[in-house]
Every structure is written in structure tokens, then in C-alpha cells.
């Protein structure tokens, strides 16, 4: 059965594809999460954003083209198409389909990030990192008691204040913005960066914190895997004075994402309840057993 969200995304995809001169017939839904991903004929992947993401989509396209000319392996835009295309406030972009791939290892994530962070910034304005992008909206849309939303608003304000006082760290550079193992994948021949919509200039520690959270908040990789990551990249973010600030922001982002998913799929409500309890200190110390959400 086609959901309302999928049906709406298909309408947007159809209009945008026709404007771009592409064939949307028989588009196959791959994933319906933060974005809707469809497979079109001819090895084309279409990405339909949520409303209000035109600027982010345009940046993602520009960053992908820049990385391609910089010899950094990343998902590639479909050529000869003027994109993104905006339909009803949503952005549609088209990409080359990857060959069979799997989530990257800690070593592969470190290697990919080292390569990205060593690049000089592009000539176009890539924007500054905003660790709090879309969080207020997710809080207000959460299907939670008002007391929970009040706590989340207050916690967001505390995190913003702590981030404003972030201590000095590594030199700023272009960061991926969402560098977890699902966004760094390996094919038979290469390691590829995905989901470039949050690429921006900021502290490289933001990217490194994602793997530290994977290891020590979620126990998703072993301590030995994390040591491999540190050696390959050349820096241990957990030893930096600002680590706990970025860790707490990353954990809160994950919690707000769970709130968004639960608002659209009530079957996932228990997950947001669990995550909030963990952040409030009601479920003991890390690691916490969080179930991934789309």
C-alpha cells in the first residue's frame, strides 16, 4: 500500500522529472526517510527532499561536483541536468546509482574524512556548519506531551549556549556534517561519501564525533574499531575539551530525528520515549541501546 508521504513524493518527482527531461515512469521507491529516494530507469537515483530544503539541495549538488573535480570519491550528480528542481517547496535532485555497496568500516570512514578535511575550501560559498538545523521544527512537530517538548526546548537552548563557548580545536575545514558509517559506503573498488546536504565549513571535530558516538554512546562499534579510526585519521576527538559538547549535540540530534519519525509512524513512539529518558539520566550511563530509525 502506498503511504500518503510516498504518494506526495511521487507527485513531486513526476513534475520535476518532466521539467528536467527525465522519465519518472515506473520509479521504484528505495527509501522513505528524511528524503524520499527513487530508482528511475537507466541507473538514475532521484532524491525528493522535505519542504524548505532548496538551499541545502543546491549546496549538495555543488559540493558533489566540486568533490568530483577534486578526486574525492562521492556520490555523483546525474549529468546535463539543471538541478535542483523545486516543486511545491520541495527540491528534487538526480544522481548516478552506485554499484553494490555496504556501510563503511571505521577505517574507511577515517580515511574518507581525512581526505575531505585536507581539501582547501571550494571557490563557491559552502556555508557554515549549523549543528542545530531543523531541531526546533522537529521539537514543535513531535507528538509528545507539552512537558516533554518544554524540556527539549530548554535542552536545545542549553546546547546552543555551550556550543557558542566551544573551545579551540583543530583548524576549521570543509566537513561532511553527518559522517556516520551509513554515509560512507564501500563498493568493490572504492569508498564513497553520500548525503552531502550538510557539507559546510566548521570544526572537523564535528565529523569525528559521529564515530565516537557510534562507539561510546551506542556501542555500535568496538573500542578496538575506534582505536583504528583514531590512528587512521590522526586525532582522538574524545581527548579534546569540547568533545562532550559535540557529543551531547549529536545525541540530541538523533533524539529529535526519532521524534520526527515517531510523529509520522506512531509504532516508533517507544524509541523517542527511550531516548529522552537516556538524555535525562533516567536510563543509566552510556552505552544506550537505541534502535536505529529511518
VENKA-V116811 format. One record per helix or strand of 2 or more residues. SS is the DSSP state (h for helix, s for strand). FROM is the first residue (numbers start at 1). LEN is the number of residues. If there is no record, write none. Layout:
# VENKA-V116811
SS/FROM/LEN + SS/FROM/LEN
This chain:
# VENKA-V116811
h/4/17 + s/28/5 + s/36/5 + s/44/5 + h/54/16 + s/85/3 + s/90/7 + s/102/2 + h/106/12 + h/135/7 + h/146/19 + s/173/3 + h/181/3 + s/184/3 + s/191/3 + s/200/3 + h/205/12 + h/223/11 + h/237/3 + h/243/22 + h/266/14
